[in-house]
Amino acid sequence: MSEHCGSDNKEVKSSCCGSKTEVKEEAASCCAPKQSFDWIMWGSAIFVGIFYLLYVWFGTDVHEALNDSFATMAHTSFEMMNTMWWGIILGALAVGLLGRIPNQMVMAVLGKPGSRKGVFRATLAGLMLDLCNHGILMVAMGLYRKGASLGQVMAFLIASPWNSFTLTLILIALVGLPYTLLFIVCSMVIAWISGLLFDRLVAKGTLPNNPVQAEMDENFKLWPAVKSQVNMKQFSVANILGMFWQGLKESKMVVRWVLFGVVLLSLIRAFIDPEQFGVWFGASISGLFFTLLATTVIEVCSEGSSPIAADLVNQAKAPGNGFVFLMAGASTDYTEIMALKDTTASWKIALFLPLVTVPQVLLIGWLMNTFS
């Protein structure tokens, strides 16, 4: 669209938006069509806002002041937003900063799009970035817009959700160092294999390619470019706020589905008793599938998934189920699937996320239960 309406070329303007005297009048209809009201975004925001304020008003007495369903929705909205706010803010800052970094610098860090090395680098980047799954999702969509291959984006996204430094320490405390290291290694393997598979599917034409995929400049030098960027940027309060606001605007589609996910989780918790699933989580084939069902239905953020996974390891004596709960929770996450669909404009790509990853997760979970 920018080639037709965003140029300073007068002839292009005339052909797209009418005569030069009509450019301003026609801009709204030709170059920037008015968008309809975002009912999902603002409806979810109002829902979460109302129930959040109800919990703030009544506090721990919310279950006495409201009926059980409303009290549960209020508590869930309060708990989830207090858990996720820092990830959303840091994610927006990261997206804003990413938007100011030249594409060549991003690709120099991630490696050549479509290559094994590039997918492996993206896996390591996802492993090391200390953000919650919603913050990671915002950054991953930013990487896609920067030109990363679909395989790199998927590897980054799959390796990230619960592998932050903070949650790794929590898992060590809950299940011990050996199981934590095993979970990390297995998640990296799944992320790397999945990234390679996605790039292969793109190469075969099964999935659409990233339309803005960048090409690597073999002569590009990363560190001189980094020093140049640091010298150019003035890290004032105004610039940081500008980066945050820009990142938040670019992450609007992600924030929309995050809020909608909170709404769904509130309704699920209000009307489905999680204890009904507890007796089905044994170290068996059926236990793995019931764990998959539970982590799909009872959607929790990365911070909330670790204690539940630890309970499956310690109480149910099913380490594979704990791993499935952590990994499949990300693969079947409604927010991630919808954000992928919006960013890539492809339902096929979004639905291939669980199709590619869930069988691997179940296989490794079964092996963990069998040989533990």
C-alpha positions in Angstrom: 0.0 0.0 0.0 2.9 2.3 0.8 4.0 2.0 -2.8 0.8 3.5 -4.0 -0.3 6.0 -1.4 2.7 6.7 0.9 5.1 8.0 -1.8 5.9 11.6 -2.5 5.5 10.9 -6.2 2.7 13.1 -7.5 1.8 10.8 -10.4 1.4 7.8 -8.1 -0.8 9.9 -5.8 -3.0 11.0 -8.7 -3.5 7.4 -9.9 -4.3 6.0 -6.4 -6.2 8.8 -4.6 -7.5 11.1 -7.3 -6.2 14.5 -8.3 -3.7 16.4 -6.3 -6.4 18.6 -4.9 -8.4 15.6 -3.8 -5.6 13.7 -2.0 -6.7 14.8 1.5 -10.4 14.0 0.9 -9.7 10.6 -0.6 -6.9 9.5 1.8 -9.4 8.1 4.3 -11.1 5.9 1.7 -8.2 5.0 -0.5 -5.1 4.9 1.6 -6.3 4.4 5.2 -9.7 2.7 5.2 -11.5 3.2 8.5 -11.5 0.1 10.7 -14.6 -1.2 12.4 -14.9 -1.1 16.2 -12.8 -3.9 17.8 -15.5 -5.7 19.9 -13.2 -8.4 21.0 -10.5 -6.0 22.3 -12.8 -3.6 24.1 -15.4 -6.1 25.2 -12.6 -8.2 26.8 -11.0 -5.1 28.3 -14.3 -4.0 29.9 -15.0 -7.5 31.2 -11.6 -7.8 32.8 -11.6 -4.2 34.0 -15.0 -4.6 35.8 -14.1 -7.9 37.5 -10.6 -6.6 38.4 -12.1 -3.6 40.1 -14.7 -5.8 41.9 -11.8 -7.8 43.4 -10.0 -4.6 44.3 -13.1 -3.3 46.0 -14.0 -6.4 48.0 -10.6 -7.9 48.4 -10.5 -11.3 50.1 -14.1 -10.9 51.0 -15.1 -11.2 47.4 -16.5 -14.7 47.9 -18.8 -13.5 50.6 -19.9 -10.4 48.7 -20.6 -12.1 45.3 -21.9 -15.4 44.2 -19.2 -18.1 43.5 -19.1 -17.7 39.8 -18.7 -13.9 39.9 -16.2 -14.2 42.7 -14.1 -16.7 40.7 -14.1 -14.4 37.7 -13.1 -11.4 39.8 -10.3 -13.4 41.4 -9.1 -14.8 38.1 -9.1 -11.4 36.4 -7.2 -9.9 39.3 -4.7 -12.7 39.5 -4.0 -13.0 35.8 -3.5 -9.2 35.2 -1.3 -8.9 38.2 0.8 -11.8 36.9 1.0 -10.6 33.3 1.3 -6.9 33.5 5.1 -6.8 33.7 5.4 -9.2 30.7 3.1 -7.1 28.6 5.0 -3.9 29.5 8.4 -5.5 28.8 7.1 -7.1 25.7 5.8 -3.8 24.4 9.2 -2.2 25.2 11.0 -5.0 23.4 8.7 -4.7 20.3 9.2 -0.9 20.3 13.0 -1.3 20.5 12.9 -4.0 17.9 11.1 -1.7 15.5 14.0 0.8 15.7 16.7 -1.8 15.0 17.6 -2.3 11.4 16.6 -5.6 9.9 20.1 -6.6 9.1 21.0 -6.4 12.8 18.1 -8.6 13.8 19.0 -11.2 11.1 22.7 -11.1 12.1 21.7 -12.3 15.5 19.2 -14.9 14.4 21.2 -16.1 11.4 20.2 -16.8 7.8 16.4 -17.4 7.4 15.5 -20.9 6.5 18.8 -22.4 7.7 19.5 -24.9 10.4 21.8 -22.5 12.1 19.2 -19.8 12.0 16.6 -22.0 13.6 19.1 -23.1 16.3 20.0 -19.5 17.1 16.3 -18.6 17.4 15.8 -21.5 19.8 18.6 -20.3 22.0 17.2 -16.7 21.9 13.9 -18.0 23.0 15.4 -20.0 25.8 17.4 -17.1 27.2 14.9 -14.3 27.0 13.3 -13.8 30.4 9.7 -13.0 29.6 6.4 -14.6 30.3 4.6 -16.3 27.4 2.5 -13.3 26.5 5.6 -11.0 26.4 7.4 -13.6 24.3 4.5 -13.8 21.9 4.7 -10.0 21.3 8.4 -10.2 20.5 7.9 -13.3 18.3 5.4 -11.4 16.2 7.8 -8.5 16.0 10.5 -10.9 14.7 8.1 -12.1 12.0 7.5 -8.5 10.8 11.2 -8.0 10.8 11.7 -10.7 8.3 12.6 -13.8 10.3 11.6 -17.1 8.6 8.5 -19.0 9.9 10.8 -21.7 11.3 12.8 -19.2 13.3 9.7 -17.5 14.7 8.2 -20.9 15.7 11.5 -22.1 17.2 11.7 -18.9 19.2 8.1 -19.1 20.3 8.1 -22.8 21.3 11.4 -22.6 23.2 10.3 -19.6 25.2 7.0 -19.8 27.2 8.2 -21.4 30.5 12.0 -21.4 29.9 12.7 -18.0 31.5 15.4 -17.7 34.0 13.0 -16.9 36.8 10.7 -19.9 36.1 13.7 -22.2 35.7 14.8 -21.4 39.3 11.2 -22.0 40.5 11.1 -25.4 38.7 14.5 -26.4 40.3 13.0 -25.7 43.7 9.8 -27.6 42.9 11.0 -30.7 41.0 14.8 -30.7 41.4 17.7 -29.9 39.1 17.7 -33.2 37.1 14.0 -33.0 35.9 14.4 -29.3 35.2 17.4 -29.8 33.0 15.6 -32.7 31.3 12.6 -30.5 30.6 14.8 -27.7 29.2 16.8 -30.0 26.9 13.6 -31.7 25.6 11.8 -28.4 25.0 14.9 -27.2 23.0 14.8 -30.3 20.9 11.1 -29.9 20.1 11.6 -26.2 19.3 14.5 -26.9 17.0 12.8 -29.8 15.2 9.6 -27.9 14.8 11.4 -24.9 13.4 13.1 -27.1 10.8 9.8 -28.7 9.9 8.1 -25.3 9.5 10.8 -24.1 7.2 10.6 -27.3 5.3 6.8 -26.9 4.9 7.4 -23.4 3.6 10.0 -24.6 1.1 7.6 -27.2 -0.2 4.8 -24.7 -0.6 2.6 -26.3 2.1 2.7 -23.1 4.2 3.0 -19.5 2.9 6.4 -17.8 3.2 7.0 -14.7 5.2 6.3 -11.9 2.7 8.9 -9.6 4.3 11.5 -12.3 4.8 14.9 -10.6 4.9 18.1 -11.7 3.0 21.4 -11.9 4.8 24.2 -9.5 3.9 27.3 -11.6 4.1 29.4 -8.4 4.5 27.4 -7.0 7.4 29.3 -6.6 10.6 27.2 -6.8 13.7 29.3 -5.2 16.5 30.2 -2.0 14.5 26.4 -1.7 13.7 25.5 -2.2 17.4 28.0 0.5 18.5 26.6 2.9 15.8 23.0 2.3 17.0 24.0 2.9 20.7 25.7 6.1 19.8 22.7 7.3 17.7 20.1 6.6 20.4 19.4 8.9 23.3 17.9 6.8 26.1 15.8 9.6 27.6 12.5 9.1 29.4 10.7 10.6 26.3 12.4 8.1 24.0 11.6 5.1 26.2 8.0 6.2 26.5 7.8 6.6 22.8 9.3 3.1 22.2 6.7 1.7 24.7 3.8 3.4 23.1 4.9 2.3 19.6 5.4 -1.2 20.8 2.0 -1.3 22.4 0.3 -0.1 19.2 2.2 -2.7 17.2 1.2 -5.4 19.7 -2.5 -4.5 19.8 -3.5 -7.8 18.2 -1.6 -9.7 20.8 -3.0 -7.7 23.7 -6.5 -8.3 22.3 -6.1 -12.0 22.5 -4.4 -11.8 25.9 -7.4 -10.1 27.3 -9.8 -12.5 25.6 -7.8 -15.3 27.0 -8.3 -13.9 30.5 -12.0 -13.8 29.8 -12.1 -17.4 28.7 -10.0 -18.6 31.6 -12.3 -16.7 34.0 -15.4 -18.4 32.6 -13.6 -21.8 32.6 -12.6 -21.5 36.2 -16.0 -20.2 37.2 -17.9 -23.1 35.6 -15.5 -26.1 35.4 -14.0 -27.6 38.6 -10.3 -28.3 38.1 -10.4 -31.1 40.7 -12.5 -33.1 38.4 -9.4 -33.7 36.2 -7.1 -34.6 39.1 -7.9 -38.3 39.4 -7.2 -38.8 35.7 -3.5 -37.6 35.6 -1.7 -40.9 36.2 1.5 -42.0 34.4 -0.3 -43.7 31.6 -1.4 -43.2 28.0 -4.8 -42.1 29.1 -3.2 -39.8 31.7 -1.2 -38.1 29.1 -4.2 -37.4 26.9 -6.2 -36.2 29.9 -3.3 -33.9 30.8 -3.3 -32.6 27.2 -7.1 -32.0 27.5 -6.7 -30.2 30.8 -3.8 -27.9 29.7 -5.9 -27.1 26.6 -9.0 -26.3 28.5 -7.6 -24.8 31.7 -5.4 -22.2 30.0 -2.9 -20.7 32.4 0.1 -18.4 31.9 3.7 -19.7 32.3 3.9 -18.6 35.9 0.8 -20.6 36.8 1.7 -23.7 34.8 4.9 -24.4 36.8 3.3 -25.3 40.1 0.7 -27.4 38.4 3.4 -29.3 36.4 5.4 -29.8 39.6 2.4 -31.3 41.3 2.0 -33.7 38.4 5.6 -34.8 38.9 5.6 -35.0 42.7 2.1 -36.1 43.5 1.0 -38.0 40.4 4.5 -39.5 39.9 4.2 -38.6 36.2 7.1 -36.5 35.0 5.9 -36.9 31.4 2.5 -35.4 32.3 4.3 -32.4 33.9 6.3 -31.9 30.7 3.1 -32.2 28.6 1.3 -29.7 30.8 4.2 -27.2 30.3 4.8 -27.6 26.6 1.3 -28.5 25.3 -0.1 -25.6 27.2 1.9 -23.3 24.9 1.3 -25.3 21.8 -2.5 -25.2 22.3 -2.7 -21.7 23.7 -5.7 -19.8 22.2 -3.9 -16.5 22.4 -0.8 -17.7 20.5 -2.9 -19.4 17.8 -5.1 -16.3 17.2 -2.1 -13.9 17.3 -0.3 -16.1 14.8 -3.4 -16.1 12.5 -3.6 -12.3 12.7 0.1 -11.6 12.2 0.6 -14.1 9.3 -2.9 -13.8 7.8 -3.0 -17.6 7.6 -5.2 -20.0 9.5 -3.1 -22.8 8.2 0.1 -21.5 9.9 -1.8 -21.0 13.2 -3.3 -24.5 13.2 0.0 -26.1 12.2 1.5 -25.0 15.6 -0.4 -27.6 17.6 -0.3 -30.1 14.7 3.5 -30.1 14.5 4.3 -29.8 18.2 1.7 -31.8 20.1 2.7 -35.2 18.8 6.3 -34.6 19.7 5.3 -33.4 23.2 3.2 -36.5 23.8 5.9 -38.8 22.6 8.6 -37.3 24.9 6.1 -37.3 27.8 5.4 -41.0 27.2 9.2 -41.7 27.2 9.6 -39.8 30.4 6.9 -41.7 32.2 8.1 -45.1 30.8 11.8 -44.7 31.8 11.5 -42.6 34.9 
